[in-house]
Amino acid sequence: MKKENSISRRSFLKSSAMAGALGAIGTGSAASVLTSCDGGKKANALKPLKKPGTYYIPELPDLASDGKEIKAGVIGCGGRGSGATFNFLNAANGVTIVALGDTFQDRVDGLADKLKKEKNIDIPADKRFVGLDAYKQVIDSGVDVVIVATPPVFRPVHFQYAVEKNKHAFLEKPICVDPAGYRTIMATAKQAAAKNLRVVTGTQRHHQRNYVESYKKIMEGMIGEITGGCVYWNQNMLWYRDRQPGWSDCEYMIKDWVNWKWLSGDHIVEQHVHNIDVFTWFSGLKPVKAVGFGSRQRRITGDQFDNFSIDFTMENGIHLHSMSRQIDGCANNVSEFIQGTKGSWSTANNETVIKDLAGNVIWKYEPETRKEKNENGEEVAVEIYQQNDPYTLEHVNWINCIRKNTPIEQASETAVSNMAAIMGRESAYTGAEVTWDAMTASPLDYTPKDLNLGKMDMSGFVVPVPGKPLDK
């Protein structure tokens, strides 16, 4: 258990009592209650959760610093791979794409055509690689860095080979879908750090300005010690692909990958990991156990659930509630809420705020501005940073770390939130309580034994059913 995150029972009860007093007095008296002691000094002076300089804050300029040319290869040329490619190109001068790889030719050619049209970058035929082993050819093609954006089940193996070949890596999230992949990621992350390689992951909230500023405020002690939280990703159903004539078993599943648990890890891992990651990042804690449930109600293809509700018990005994759902026509909510002994932080309703225990907003994220004169000579506030896309800013930071030789290795941190999501998923699938120790040691491996681009045994791809059947 990390000392800086342990809960003081006395301070928690004291703050809870204060919350009750503030509620009874009313919000108008809150400020005087908090500042009336010690001769006018604030009784609620901030106590940092961590000392400045002991936690990581990324540099987030609009554009990475100029420096040596960086040649990148892209592994996975679908929607997210294409997006990450252009995020990378928009993050700095002197960077380019020189090789592409994907399981399917049309994906490779589609991204190559887009690069030519929008960036005037030619990818020659001998640098377009196709097949399940295309990742090796991309990594071996003379690139400096790799952007890995295939379906998540392949991420650990691709990362492992990239580090073996001494390549800096950007890994889209999630970075593993099962315990076998988790262990590969953790071992490879250690090797990457030892080799002085720069590794950034696609948990873009780590490079989103409102989240970074929130993290700083919480580390400064603005909400006190963290006592629990709730995280949500509830939205309409994502896309799916109907099987087309001529598609093999593997081709169909990969083209419909977001609906198959072996490829995506299910949406609690593939998507909701973002929200779980915010809590593990801000608290510095990992879960010790998870109990959850979920079901499949509306999904059309694949073999995974479409809703989850998980109760996580963290290292120091506090609880995190996780809720995720992908069903049309239901209440949507993508947000995080964290409670502390002195207040709470949340991202709901397009606002990022900290409230005191009486519910008063005491901090709200606002873009940083400076005063400039407009054409009429009047002073106006102008935002300092024009680049606010976190998908681009994660590449800005990655490129800066490469060019400035600044260490960064995010894979091991992201693996923690990934494993938390895996724990929640397996608890919902089975109905059992799942522990961190048991799951990280589990032999569970979602990769099919007969993986190939032809015919596969489809009998194992079934929707999980928790618990035991009724006795008859």
Buried (B, 14 or more C-beta within 10 A) or exposed (E): EEEBBBBEEEBBEEBEEBBEBBEEEEEEBBBEBBEEEEEEEEEBEEEBBBEEEEBEEBEBEEBBBEBEEBBBBBBBBBEBBBBBBBBBBBBBEEBBBBBBBBBBEEBBBBBBEBBEEEBEBEBEEEBBBBBBEBBBBBBBBEBBBBBBBBBBBBBBBBBBBBBEEEBBBBBBBBBBBBBBBBBBBBBBBBEBBEEEBBBBBBBBBBBBBBBBBBBEBBBBBBBBBBBBBBBBBBBEBBEEBEBEEEBBBBBBBBBBBBBBBBBBBBBBBBBBBBBBBBBBBBBBBBBBBBBBBBBBEBBEBBBBBBBBBBBBBBBBEBEBBBBBBBBEEBEEBBBBBBBBBBBBBBBEEEEBBBBBBBEBEBBEBEBEEEEEEEEEEEEEEEEEEEBBBBBBBBBBBBBBBBBEEEEBBBBBBBBBBBBBBBBBBBBBBBBBBBBBEBBBEBEBBBBBEEEEBEEBEEEEBEEBEBEEEEEE
